[in-house]
């Protein structure tokens, strides 16, 4: 009798090989650590692993979604692959005003979430044998997609403030089709200075590459005004691809609405990808995003203020609570912290679940296997807890640190 085929055995071919080579989704892996577990009543699970709002959209937005479902026939039909014209127009107008640049509706595509925006646009930029620069720590879904498609994810070191180093990028540009920046950053929270962003755009232009800038968390940037001037360059379409998500600002995670801004010629190529994967974005999600852009600026400002207040708790109390740790970055939804232990964060993350009912993602999920920073660090999705919850996290980490020291 022939040996059974493993359920994960891929069909032959480069794409299947890439799927097999990509690592398992980290958030799903972390969920398995707590699946079926019970936690003490006096120490319930504190889950700071995934960067996602836990509350539903505001009531006004939920009513708008319900109204669209009841009164808009097209809300239940296929729509344009690149999104509703009214939403594309609204994004173009608001982004032009916010960035002080000229963006037309033809430069905008609406996508089923920002992850798919990345996949669709990257498919127009790089293929097997090409390379893309990813600052490390990197966002794992970006790395996974590049692995799946046979594109080399070339690590780009960051400095002590977790900002990518331009000189290191210059030395790694051979064969590079794109540089990817996320600001405010996932996983570190770092906000890249405008001059850094523009310097990377200039570097990409010199080498005939693209700058893909993911601004999923721009609504929670601590700085006022435009975070960069990329769109003020009349030739931005030659170099810049911008990505955005409506999931965070409007709590639309389950509706899957994102956006990409790029040249119309590039979006025409991305349309092929999008048409074969999802055909069109969620219609109800698009109505929700449009309503949010037109009516919920005050709500977004309140959410930003709350996130900045939580960031202030982390930045203001971390050092006193955890003197042996190092807070390397904090911003938007995330903090990146270096722990003082000899063990890898990959091992410690599971121990924290058991010992302190605390779920964090280990830095190893965001770095190459040989990067010591991953083993020495954790990502903390601090936006998932209020001030009291964050102080509870600090207290549990302090207790864990003391326990580990006592055992040493």
Secondary structure, 3 states (H helix, E strand, C coil): CCCCCCCCCCCCCHHHHHHHHCCCCHHHHHHHHHCCCCCCCCCCCEECCCCCCCCCCCHHHHHHHHHHHHHCHHHHCCCCCCCCHHHHHHHHHHHHHHHCCCCCHHHEEEECCHHHHHHHHHHCCCCCCCEEEEECCCCHHHHHHHHHCCCEEEEECECCCCCECHHHHHCCCCCEEEEEEECCCCCCCCCCCHHHHHHHHHHHHHCCCEEEEECCCHHHCCCCCCCCCHHHCCCHHHCEEEEEECCCCCCCHHHCCEEEECCHHHHHHHHHHHHHHCCCCCHHHHHHHHHHHHHCHHHHHHHHHHHHHHHHHHHHHHHHHCCCCEEEEEECCEEEEECCCCCCHHHHHHHHHHHHCEECEEHHHHCCCCCHHHHCEEEECHHHCCHHHHHHHHHHHHHHHHHHHHHC
